[in-house]
Amino acid sequence: MADPFIQQLDAISAPGTTAAKFLKKLGPLHNNWHLAHNSGTAQTGFLLFHWQLIKRFESVGGPAHFGGVTPFTKQQLASFHAAYNIQDVVNTGDVNSLEEFSNDLELWHNNAHMAVGMAFHINLMNPKTNVRLVQFWQLHYFINAQFEEKLADFRASSSVSIPSVVTQLEASNAAGLI
């Protein structure tokens, strides 16, 4: 069964949708996903949901809306008091190691939202409104890059694309945990 949140992302990023319209509709959807995720009822986990979110953001020209989105660097994050310190190893085909990485990265991400928000004097903690701030995207582009590095370790072969790995994970029993 398809995740209703992913279906909603598809609906708000249909061809012809502007980035401004997408971001306006994204706030409530993003908030509702967080509510479902925090209550344990979301079908798609933290990293998979936000990976899909970034793909839809890019499809509507989201980066251009902000004049470009460059991921934060590890050095920038450290200067915001959000040093990236995840050392988890993800092994080929080992869903448990990928789940552990996802859990650790999500916890780090929660603290990073607060630290980045404080560094820029903005509220980056509200999922209804934070998607309208470039810093949200810079942080999540960084997180997505870390996720894709671990997906490269997880996949059975370098000939398997990252989007294919995501599709396989979304079809698995682990989808809600990654």
Backbone bond lengths (Angstrom), bond angles and torsions (degrees), N, CA, C in turn:
res aa  C-N    CA-C-N  psi(-1)  N-CA   C-N-CA  omega(-1)  CA-C   N-CA-C  phi
1 M - - - 1.452 - - 1.531 108.76 -
2 A 1.302 116.45 134.72 1.467 121.96 -179.30 1.529 110.23 -72.03
3 D 1.300 115.63 142.25 1.457 121.68 178.85 1.526 109.20 -68.78
4 P 1.324 118.07 125.18 1.471 119.84 -179.64 1.530 113.18 -62.40
5 F 1.312 118.11 -28.43 1.466 119.64 177.99 1.526 110.75 -70.31
6 I 1.320 116.91 -37.83 1.465 119.81 176.93 1.529 109.20 -68.30
7 Q 1.313 117.12 -38.52 1.470 120.41 175.91 1.525 110.83 -61.40
8 Q 1.328 117.11 -39.65 1.464 120.36 177.59 1.524 111.09 -67.29
9 L 1.338 117.29 -38.28 1.461 119.80 174.97 1.518 110.58 -59.74
10 D 1.339 115.85 -42.11 1.466 119.80 177.41 1.522 110.94 -61.02
11 A 1.322 116.50 -41.76 1.468 120.77 -176.95 1.528 111.71 -65.69
12 I 1.337 117.55 -38.44 1.467 119.10 -177.26 1.526 112.54 -85.40
13 S 1.338 116.76 -4.12 1.470 119.93 178.41 1.529 111.16 -119.17
14 A 1.315 116.23 26.19 1.466 120.78 179.87 1.531 109.94 -59.20
15 P 1.324 117.16 153.20 1.468 119.52 178.03 1.531 111.43 -50.17
16 G 1.327 115.02 137.01 1.460 120.79 -179.18 1.515 113.85 93.69
17 T 1.328 117.59 -10.04 1.463 121.10 179.32 1.525 109.42 -73.74
18 T 1.313 116.10 133.55 1.464 120.21 176.26 1.527 109.38 -81.49
19 A 1.312 115.24 158.55 1.457 120.03 176.93 1.525 110.52 -61.56
20 A 1.321 117.58 -40.54 1.473 120.68 -179.35 1.524 111.02 -61.45
21 K 1.327 116.69 -43.63 1.468 120.13 179.21 1.523 110.67 -66.98
22 F 1.325 116.41 -41.59 1.465 121.18 177.76 1.524 110.43 -58.70
23 L 1.334 117.36 -49.09 1.459 120.84 -177.46 1.524 111.69 -63.73
24 K 1.322 116.96 -36.51 1.471 120.14 178.65 1.527 110.65 -64.24
25 K 1.335 116.79 -41.98 1.465 120.47 -179.29 1.527 112.12 -79.46
26 L 1.318 116.16 -22.44 1.455 120.13 -177.20 1.524 112.52 -69.17
27 G 1.321 118.23 -37.22 1.464 121.20 -175.80 1.521 113.57 -49.35
28 P 1.335 119.11 -57.74 1.465 119.58 179.94 1.533 113.29 -62.88
29 L 1.328 117.03 -38.06 1.464 120.56 179.04 1.533 109.88 -63.97
30 H 1.318 116.83 -46.03 1.461 122.28 179.53 1.532 110.16 -60.39
31 N 1.315 116.41 -43.91 1.461 120.87 177.78 1.528 110.55 -61.03
32 N 1.326 117.20 -46.06 1.469 120.69 -178.43 1.525 111.45 -64.99
33 W 1.346 116.93 -36.79 1.466 118.29 176.09 1.524 109.66 -62.47
34 H 1.339 117.47 -44.53 1.463 119.93 179.56 1.526 111.27 -60.97
35 L 1.311 117.45 -40.08 1.467 120.04 177.42 1.524 110.63 -61.67
36 A 1.319 116.79 -45.35 1.469 120.95 179.02 1.527 110.70 -65.06
37 H 1.314 116.45 -43.75 1.464 120.72 -179.40 1.529 110.61 -62.48
38 N 1.314 116.69 -45.80 1.463 120.51 -178.22 1.520 112.67 -67.51
39 S 1.334 116.86 -24.22 1.466 119.81 177.59 1.530 111.73 -93.16
40 G 1.329 117.02 -1.02 1.459 120.72 177.56 1.509 115.06 82.66
41 T 1.327 117.55 16.23 1.472 119.58 -176.98 1.525 114.11 -108.55
42 A 1.315 118.31 -3.76 1.475 120.83 178.99 1.524 109.22 -71.37
43 Q 1.314 116.16 138.77 1.463 120.94 179.35 1.518 111.99 -79.92
44 T 1.326 116.51 -24.89 1.457 121.97 -177.81 1.520 108.37 -116.05
45 G 1.328 115.45 131.15 1.455 121.15 -177.43 1.519 113.50 -74.76
46 F 1.317 114.16 178.42 1.460 123.71 -174.23 1.528 113.35 -54.14
47 L 1.325 117.42 -55.90 1.460 119.61 -174.69 1.517 112.06 -69.80
48 L 1.322 117.91 -40.76 1.466 120.15 -179.95 1.527 111.06 -66.65
49 F 1.338 117.43 -42.21 1.465 119.88 179.19 1.528 110.56 -61.12
50 H 1.316 117.03 -48.58 1.464 119.37 -176.76 1.526 111.70 -70.88
51 W 1.332 118.38 -28.86 1.472 120.70 173.77 1.528 109.16 -62.56
52 Q 1.336 116.15 -45.89 1.467 120.93 178.16 1.533 110.41 -65.34
53 L 1.304 116.94 -39.37 1.467 121.65 178.70 1.532 110.55 -58.56
54 I 1.312 116.83 -45.63 1.471 120.21 -179.98 1.521 110.97 -63.35
55 K 1.311 117.67 -38.98 1.475 119.91 178.62 1.532 110.48 -61.38
56 R 1.320 117.96 -41.18 1.475 121.23 179.12 1.522 110.41 -69.82
57 F 1.322 117.06 -40.61 1.465 122.34 176.63 1.529 109.90 -56.91
58 E 1.312 116.86 -45.37 1.458 120.85 179.33 1.524 111.74 -66.97
59 S 1.336 117.15 -35.37 1.467 120.27 -177.21 1.524 113.01 -67.14
60 V 1.333 117.35 -23.47 1.470 120.69 179.89 1.536 111.66 -99.89
61 G 1.318 116.53 8.92 1.463 119.69 179.89 1.514 113.54 79.35
62 G 1.317 116.62 26.19 1.460 120.91 -178.91 1.513 114.93 -54.10
63 P 1.333 118.47 -47.10 1.469 117.30 179.79 1.527 112.92 -57.63
64 A 1.321 118.13 -41.87 1.467 121.16 179.82 1.530 111.10 -63.79
65 H 1.320 117.40 -31.95 1.465 122.26 177.70 1.528 110.50 -56.59
66 F 1.330 115.79 -34.21 1.464 121.11 -179.42 1.530 112.31 -98.87
67 G 1.331 117.01 8.66 1.459 119.36 -176.68 1.516 112.20 74.43
68 G 1.327 115.92 21.63 1.459 122.48 -177.95 1.514 110.89 107.71
69 V 1.316 115.30 149.15 1.464 121.05 177.04 1.525 107.45 -128.98
70 T 1.306 115.45 116.58 1.454 121.97 177.02 1.517 107.78 -110.32
71 P 1.329 117.74 127.19 1.467 118.65 179.66 1.524 111.01 -58.45
72 F 1.299 116.34 146.72 1.455 119.64 170.62 1.524 108.00 -60.64
73 T 1.309 116.45 149.93 1.454 121.41 174.05 1.531 109.18 -92.81
74 K 1.308 116.04 164.90 1.463 119.87 176.19 1.529 110.25 -60.60
75 Q 1.331 116.82 -35.81 1.461 120.58 179.28 1.535 110.79 -66.44
76 Q 1.316 116.78 -43.20 1.469 119.36 177.51 1.521 110.51 -62.32
77 L 1.308 116.67 -45.96 1.462 120.31 -179.01 1.523 111.05 -60.48
78 A 1.327 116.70 -40.41 1.473 119.70 177.33 1.529 110.41 -62.74
79 S 1.328 116.81 -38.30 1.475 119.65 179.54 1.525 111.86 -67.91
80 F 1.339 116.60 -21.46 1.474 121.44 176.80 1.537 110.99 -89.56
81 H 1.337 117.09 4.97 1.476 122.72 -176.18 1.525 111.30 68.53
82 A 1.337 115.12 36.27 1.460 121.73 177.13 1.532 108.59 -133.26
83 A 1.330 115.93 51.69 1.468 120.16 -177.90 1.525 109.94 -56.49
84 Y 1.324 115.72 131.68 1.469 120.57 178.59 1.525 107.65 -78.06
85 N 1.326 115.45 114.42 1.461 120.16 -173.34 1.527 113.41 -126.93
86 I 1.303 117.86 22.54 1.464 121.06 -179.95 1.527 108.29 -78.42
87 Q 1.304 116.61 121.97 1.462 122.28 -177.81 1.531 112.41 -113.75
88 D 1.321 117.80 10.24 1.462 120.88 -175.12 1.527 111.78 -59.84
89 V 1.320 115.01 141.89 1.460 122.55 174.39 1.519 107.30 -101.97
90 V 1.320 116.39 129.17 1.463 121.80 175.06 1.520 107.19 -107.46
91 N 1.321 114.79 124.31 1.460 120.76 -177.59 1.521 110.86 -97.52
92 T 1.301 115.93 153.88 1.460 122.70 -179.75 1.527 110.66 -53.39
93 G 1.330 115.07 122.23 1.457 121.42 175.85 1.511 115.89 70.34
94 D 1.312 118.54 4.56 1.468 122.80 -176.48 1.529 110.16 -93.32
95 V 1.324 115.35 94.03 1.463 120.87 -177.80 1.521 111.16 -61.48
96 N 1.331 117.13 -37.13 1.464 119.43 -179.26 1.525 111.58 -61.26
97 S 1.325 117.66 -40.50 1.471 119.14 179.30 1.530 110.84 -69.10
98 L 1.329 117.28 -32.91 1.463 120.47 176.76 1.529 110.72 -70.14
99 E 1.326 117.26 -38.05 1.470 121.18 176.33 1.530 110.93 -64.05
100 E 1.336 116.70 -41.73 1.465 120.21 178.70 1.523 110.33 -62.59
101 F 1.335 116.40 -44.08 1.459 120.26 176.49 1.532 110.25 -59.11
102 S 1.322 117.05 -45.84 1.459 121.22 -179.49 1.526 110.74 -58.87
103 N 1.318 117.00 -45.93 1.471 120.68 179.35 1.525 111.36 -61.36
104 D 1.329 115.95 -45.49 1.464 119.45 -178.59 1.525 111.38 -67.45
105 L 1.327 116.79 -40.17 1.460 119.94 179.84 1.532 110.80 -67.82
106 E 1.321 116.97 -37.78 1.468 119.32 178.09 1.523 110.81 -63.71
107 L 1.309 117.52 -42.65 1.469 120.66 178.22 1.530 110.23 -62.36
108 W 1.348 116.42 -46.69 1.463 119.56 177.50 1.525 110.21 -58.74
109 H 1.328 116.61 -43.15 1.466 123.13 -178.64 1.529 111.25 -58.18
110 N 1.335 116.85 -41.94 1.464 119.49 -179.71 1.525 110.58 -60.16
111 N 1.326 116.77 -44.37 1.461 120.64 178.07 1.531 111.22 -68.59
112 A 1.328 116.28 -36.20 1.469 119.98 179.57 1.529 110.89 -65.33
113 H 1.336 117.57 -38.17 1.468 120.05 176.47 1.525 109.94 -55.41
114 M 1.315 116.18 -46.34 1.465 120.35 -178.51 1.529 110.24 -65.95
115 A 1.321 116.90 -46.38 1.468 120.59 -176.86 1.526 111.76 -65.01
116 V 1.327 117.42 -43.60 1.466 120.44 179.18 1.530 109.60 -65.29
117 G 1.320 116.34 -42.82 1.462 119.80 177.88 1.519 111.83 -58.58
118 M 1.317 116.26 -42.44 1.464 119.77 179.34 1.524 111.03 -67.30
119 A 1.322 116.88 -38.28 1.470 120.17 -179.55 1.524 111.67 -64.09
120 F 1.340 116.36 -33.91 1.469 120.89 -178.21 1.527 112.66 -101.22
121 H 1.334 117.88 -0.25 1.467 123.03 -179.02 1.533 110.93 58.02
122 I 1.338 114.54 47.43 1.470 121.89 177.91 1.517 108.78 -133.73
123 N 1.343 116.15 160.49 1.460 120.60 176.37 1.527 108.39 -91.34
124 L 1.302 115.29 101.29 1.459 120.87 179.23 1.532 110.97 -100.52
125 M 1.334 116.89 8.57 1.467 121.14 -175.85 1.526 113.83 -95.50
126 N 1.315 118.38 -13.95 1.462 120.99 -176.53 1.530 109.66 -93.32
127 P 1.344 118.00 111.23 1.463 119.49 -177.37 1.529 114.53 -66.82
128 K 1.316 117.79 -14.75 1.473 119.90 176.43 1.525 111.57 -75.08
129 T 1.325 116.49 -30.81 1.463 119.46 -173.51 1.529 114.37 -116.95
130 N 1.326 118.09 -20.52 1.466 118.78 -173.40 1.530 112.75 -66.33
131 V 1.327 117.69 -21.92 1.467 120.54 -179.86 1.532 111.91 -68.73
132 R 1.315 117.28 -11.75 1.471 120.94 178.33 1.530 112.41 -91.25
133 L 1.331 115.89 5.03 1.468 121.24 -178.03 1.527 109.74 -112.28
134 V 1.302 116.32 132.87 1.465 120.35 -178.14 1.528 111.30 -59.86
135 Q 1.321 117.63 -31.52 1.463 120.21 -179.15 1.526 111.74 -63.40
136 F 1.339 117.39 -32.35 1.470 120.40 174.64 1.522 109.37 -57.94
137 W 1.319 115.39 -47.59 1.463 120.05 -176.38 1.521 110.91 -70.35
138 Q 1.314 117.37 -37.45 1.460 119.71 177.54 1.531 110.62 -61.41
139 L 1.316 116.48 -42.41 1.464 120.92 177.85 1.523 110.57 -65.79
140 H 1.315 116.74 -45.77 1.466 119.04 -176.87 1.531 112.45 -73.54
141 Y 1.307 118.23 -26.66 1.467 119.42 171.98 1.539 109.38 -66.34
142 F 1.315 117.06 -39.47 1.466 120.47 175.76 1.530 109.87 -61.63
143 I 1.329 116.48 -48.54 1.464 121.26 -179.47 1.524 110.34 -60.53
144 N 1.313 116.23 -42.86 1.467 120.50 -179.79 1.533 110.82 -61.29
145 A 1.321 116.81 -38.78 1.462 120.53 178.66 1.532 110.65 -63.98
146 Q 1.334 116.62 -40.18 1.468 120.07 177.82 1.532 110.02 -65.17
147 F 1.324 115.96 -41.26 1.465 121.23 179.01 1.523 110.45 -62.54
148 E 1.314 116.43 -46.20 1.461 119.19 -178.34 1.529 111.41 -65.41
149 E 1.333 117.96 -32.84 1.473 120.01 174.54 1.519 110.18 -61.29
150 K 1.329 116.50 -43.48 1.467 120.27 -179.39 1.531 111.02 -71.70
151 L 1.327 117.65 -33.67 1.466 119.55 175.60 1.524 110.32 -64.27
152 A 1.327 117.17 -34.71 1.470 120.65 176.96 1.530 110.33 -63.94
153 D 1.329 117.27 -36.42 1.464 120.94 175.98 1.525 111.30 -71.30
154 F 1.317 116.56 -35.73 1.467 122.84 -175.71 1.534 112.61 -72.93
155 R 1.323 117.05 -37.44 1.468 120.09 -173.74 1.529 111.26 -63.64
156 A 1.321 113.93 152.24 1.465 120.75 -175.69 1.522 112.36 -70.14
157 S 1.328 117.53 -28.62 1.463 121.48 -175.47 1.517 109.07 -152.67
158 S 1.313 116.30 148.09 1.462 119.89 178.26 1.527 111.42 -66.73
159 S 1.334 116.97 -13.60 1.468 119.79 177.64 1.535 111.77 -78.32
160 V 1.328 117.41 -10.91 1.469 121.62 177.65 1.530 107.52 -88.38
161 S 1.327 116.31 122.22 1.461 120.10 -177.36 1.527 111.33 -71.05
162 I 1.316 115.65 155.05 1.469 120.46 176.88 1.530 110.65 -59.72
163 P 1.353 120.24 -44.71 1.469 118.15 176.48 1.535 112.84 -58.26
164 S 1.316 117.80 -34.21 1.468 120.26 177.25 1.524 111.28 -67.26
165 V 1.319 116.29 -39.09 1.471 120.03 177.35 1.531 109.17 -63.33
166 V 1.334 116.94 -43.29 1.466 120.82 178.43 1.525 109.99 -59.44
167 T 1.318 117.23 -46.29 1.471 121.18 179.54 1.526 110.67 -59.01
168 Q 1.318 116.85 -43.38 1.467 120.65 179.22 1.523 110.93 -63.41
169 L 1.318 117.22 -42.97 1.463 120.70 179.47 1.522 111.28 -65.34
170 E 1.327 116.37 -40.15 1.466 119.58 -179.72 1.523 111.79 -64.81
171 A 1.319 117.16 -27.13 1.469 121.49 179.23 1.525 111.84 -85.93
172 S 1.317 117.01 -5.51 1.463 121.08 -176.25 1.526 111.91 -94.30
173 N 1.319 114.56 171.38 1.470 120.03 176.17 1.523 112.08 -69.29
174 A 1.319 117.25 -14.23 1.473 121.16 -177.75 1.530 112.93 -86.29
175 A 1.325 118.81 -4.56 1.461 121.36 -172.86 1.524 113.23 -53.98
176 G 1.293 118.25 -38.49 1.463 121.11 -179.01 1.500 114.32 -74.75
177 L 1.342 116.54 -10.79 1.456 120.56 -176.03 1.519 114.38 -106.96
178 I 1.323 116.74 -5.23 1.462 119.52 -176.27 1.523 109.71 -116.09
